[in-house]
Amino acid sequence: MNAPIPVGLIGLGRHGNRYLRHLVEEETGGKLIAISRKNTDEGRQQALRYGIQFFPDYRNLVANPAIKAVLVVTPPGLNAPIALEAIKHRKAVLLEKPLALDSTEGRQIVEAAKQAGVPLMTGHTLRYEPVIRKIHEVGSTLGDWKSLTGTMHLEERPEANRVQGTVPGVLLDFGIHLLDWVRVMLPEESLTVFAKITRLSPNAPERRAEITLTTRLGLSCQLNIARVKTKRVTHIEIVGTKKRLLADWTNGMVQTFEQEKLTFQEILPTTPTIVLMLKDFFKALQTGHSMPITGEEGLRAVELAEACHQAANSRQPIHFQ
């Protein structure tokens, strides 16, 4: 068995604390030895509790020669400077999605990692949802796909991430998961992008995005992404020439229908997707294999989000290759 890889964690907000808990409680292939966070009092307390080092300045964490990999779970506006600093010190990097706030920063990160020969992974955890994986297994039984509908409505959160006044809209905050997944399902397809975006005020981040992605052969992908005051909804429907699929990853259910008759149903157990992703990340480092979700893939998702904004602003379809 390979020795665990010494890792540092930067960012311990709501999501970063999930990483912390999994790293200290689960066998992931990594060993947490240091953390860095903005709240220094809480950071020192956590470091003392877990017997690890605390660095008030993330630069000192990534410069530590004992650390071989860095996990970045900060608001996306901080991803670029932290990732570039880690790459400069030749640390493997896992960046929580989205890769960056925009494609310019994302491209800088990807190019820096490529030139330095540093492993870079984007943390698109939706790929690890058991329901999503089951869709990949049964998708071919549906026949030729005619339409795909994805709905992702998450509850309002009062503690929206803010970095220098920036609040991510729903596309970068969590809709990026669906955009990434569409690129996984249709990796070689050129897309026509049309979008309608709803904001509370002209300068506010979007609260709802209604997106239509159409392939060359006419497959229509309808994505509805929103913050809501009601119950969360995470649905996917795929209509094929043979069968129709319904999936709900919050409730762990996948069903297929043929002429409205239920032909398959499976209830899948809840699985901590962060643990599965961390295991993949550390395994790739230990074996020297390529990252399971590359920086380039993270960049493509950010570029698709930008195409959605461009289409919404112009009120015209945008070609995306």
Secondary structure, DSSP 8 states (H G I E B T S, - for coil): ----EEEEEE--SHHHHHHHHHHHHS--SEEEEEEE-S-HHHHHHHHHHHT-EE-SSHHHHHH-TT--EEEE-S-GGGHHHHHHHHHHTT-EEEEESSS-SSHHHHHHHHHHHHHHT--EEEE-GGGG-HHHHHHHHHGGGG-SEEEEEEEEEEE--TT---BTTB---HIIIIIHHHHHHHHHHSTT--EEEEEEEE-SSTTS--SEEEEEEEETT--EEEEEEEEESS--EEEEEEEESS-EEEEETTTTEEEEEETTEEEEEEE-----HHHHHHHHHHHHHHHT---SSBHHHHHHHHHHHHHHHHHHHHTS-EEE-
